[in-house]
Each structure stands twice: as structure tokens, then as C-alpha cells.
Amino acid sequence: MSQISLGTWESLVLGMRCKDGVILAGTKKVSYGYLVVSQQAGRAVDILDNVGFAFAGHVADLQNLLRTIKIEINYLKYTLGRPLSISAIANRLGLILYSYKLFPYITFALIGGVDKYPEKPRLFSLDPVGSVIEEEYAASGISAEVAIGLLEDRYSPDMSVDDAKELALDVMRAVARRDVLAGKYVDLAVITREKSELQTITLKI
């Protein structure tokens, strides 16, 4: 009888808070067990209303969680008549995760953006049961230990988003060379006060 696999981590995701914005990045390879379903169909990073989300976890869990938090954000925004702060969004997602703590989502999350009042870039990391921690940089998912080690060595809170973008790609490239589940396709979100941008980049490894 064949064994049903719940799937491996879809991605490695990382985030950095910079002096002028936030960077989020995530790999795109989707795999179940030893089978690679797609090299670049996964979407672990997304942007809504100039707020970035990055998820590392089982495919169905992270997709459902992203849909849920988008609905929550839109509902609260129209109910309150104003956009939510980054902290409020992170804590709302934490409450959603905590409400499922007996049967948790198998996913780790990063949320980043630039608050308007006061104007400040912010980055939060969340675990599967809803812990919310504000970070300067963070990484979760496959080979997160490698990514954290590289970020620890090279990260500076005074970095610009351009410098952080290059660092994020260097980290993803280093992981892709050593971890077969990472892949060479990366989604990269650059979020500043003025705008946000999400692009797909092919790493040269």
C-alpha cells in the first residue's frame, strides 16, 4: 500500500528590516516527499496593501492561511475605515494561529512593512501556534540554520533596501547550492514607504 505524504517544506523564507523598508524572499520549488511537483509554481511571498507576507510550510496550510489573513485584513480595513498597522496584522494572524493550536497549521510566517504613524519599518515572525516576535532579520523553513548564519554575519540595521536585496539573494544562492529542495527560483518583495514590488528572480548557481 502506498504511503500518503503530507508534503515537505515548500520553501525557505527570510526577511530583513532596513533603514528605509523591508525585504522578504522565498523559494518557489514545491515538493511532496521525494517528488518535485514544480520548480517555480510555489508562491511563498505575497503583498497586500503594501504589507508583505512570507510563509514556509506545507503547501495547503500556507495557501489557506494566506487566504484567511487577506480576508481578515480587508474586513477590518473596511470596518475601521483605515489600514491596519503592521503590528495589528501580525497579532491578528497570531490569534488565528493560536485558535488552531490543538491542530496547528504546519507553517511559519513572516510579516513586514512600513508603519505610517510613526513611520518605521517593522518585521514580525510567527510560529505555528501563534507566537509573535518582532525581529530585525529572520529565516524559516528548509536550511534556515544556514540562512540565519549568513544573515548574522552580514546583516546591519543601517542597510538600505538595495543592499538588503543583494544580501537576500546571496543567502538564497548559498542555500540553493547545498539544499536540493530550495531550487533556483526566488520570489523577492521590496517594501518601502512609497511602494512595494514583488518579482521573481532566477538565481545563477
N, C-alpha and C positions, 0 to 999 in steps of 0.2 A: 504493500500500500504506500502510495507516495505521501510525502510529508508536506504539509502546508507551511510555508514560510511567511511570517508576518512582515518580512522586509528588513533590510538593513538601514542604517542612517542614509538619508538621501544626500546629505551634504555636510560640508564644513562651512560654518558661517563665522564671520568675525566683524567686529565693529570698533571704531575709534572716534573719540571726541576730540575735535581740533579747535584751534582758536577761532575759526570762522565757520565751523559747520561740523557735520558728522559724516563718516564713511561707513557703509555696510557692504559686505561682499559675501557671496555664497556660491558654491559649486553647483553644477546643473545635472550631473550624472544621476540616474535613477536605477537602482539595482534591487533585486529580490534574491537573497541568498547569494549564490554564485552566478546568477544570471543578470547581465546588464540589459535592462529594458530599453533604456535610451541614453545616449551620450549627452544630449543637451535639451531634453524636453522638460526637465525639472525646473521649478521656479521657487527657490527658497527665499528670494528677496523681492519685496514689493514696496510700493509707495502709495500712500493715501493722504491727501490734503497736506502735502509737504512733511509727512511723518513716515519714516522708513521702518519696515519690519523685516526681520530675518529669522528663519526657523530652520533648525536642524532636528530631524526626527523621522518617524515613519511617515510615509507619503500621505496616506489617508488622514492621519491625525493632523499633520501640519496644514493640509489643504482645508480641512474642516475648521480648524482653529482660526485660520486667516479669514475665511468667510464669516465666521461668527463675530470676530472683533471688528470687521468692516461694518457689519450691520449695527453693532453696538455704537460705534463712533458716529455713524450717520444719524442714528436715532437720537443720541444725546446732543449732537450738534444742533439739530433742528428743534429739539425740545428746549434747550437752554438759549438758543439764538446766538451762539458764539462757538468758535472752535475750542476743543479741549486742550489743556496743556499736555506736554509730553508725560509729565508725572501722573496726571489723571488717567491717561490712556494706559500707561504701564500698570497702574494699580487696578484699573478695571480688568485688564487681561489677567492680572494676578488673582482677582476674585473669581473669574471664570475657571481658571486652572484649579484653584483651591476647591471649588464646588464639585470637582470631579476627582478629588484626591483618593477616594477608595478604588476608583478605576481610572487612573490618570491618563491624560494624553501623553504619548511617548514622544515628547518634543521639548526642545529648549528654544527659548526665544530671545531676540534682541530687539529693542525698540529705541530709535534715535530720531532727533530732530532739533530744531532751534525754537525755544520758547520766545514769545514776543515781550512779555512783561514778567520779570525783567528779561532783556534779550540775552540768551545764554544757550549754547549748545548743550544737550543732555543725552546721555546714553544709559539705558537700563538693561539688565539681563534678568531672565526669569527661568526657573527650573520647572519640571513637570507638575509640581504641586503648588505653584503659585508664589514662591519666594521672589521678592522684587528687590534688586540691589542696583544702586547707581554706580556706574563704572567709568573709568577713563578709557579703558580698552577691554575687550573680552573676546573669547572664541569658544565655540561649542560644536560638538559633532565629531566626525572622524578626524583622527590625528590632531585633536585640539591641543594636546600637550606640546606638539611640535610648533603649532601656530603661536601659542602663548609664550613659548620660549623665545621665539623670534621677535614677537612684539615687545616682550620685556626688555630685550637688548636694544631695540632701535626706536621705540616709541618715545615721543616727547609731547607734553600737553601744549607746547607752543608751536606745534606743526601746523602748516596750512593744509587745506583740503587737498591741494595738488601733491604735496609731499606725502600725505597720508594715503592718497590713492596709489602712488608708486609703492609705498610700503605694503599695502594690502595685496597688490599684485605680486610683489616679491614673495610674500608669505604663501600665497596660493600656489605660486610656481614651485616653491620649495616642497610643499606638501604633495603636489601632483607628481613630482619626480619620485616620491617614496611610497605613496599610497595609491594602489590601483583603483580604489573606489572614488578617488577625488575627481579625476578627469581633467581635461584641459579647457573646459568652457566655464566661464565665471560670469555671474551677474554682479554688477557693481553699481551701488546707489551713492550719489553725491548729493548731500542735502545742505543748503546754506539758507540764510535768511531770505534771500531774493528768489531762489528757485530750487527745484530738485530735478535730478536727472538719473535715469536708470538705463544702463547699457549692458550689452553682452559682449564679453571680450574673450578672444581665443588666445590662450597662453602659449608661448613658444617654449616648449620643454624638451 
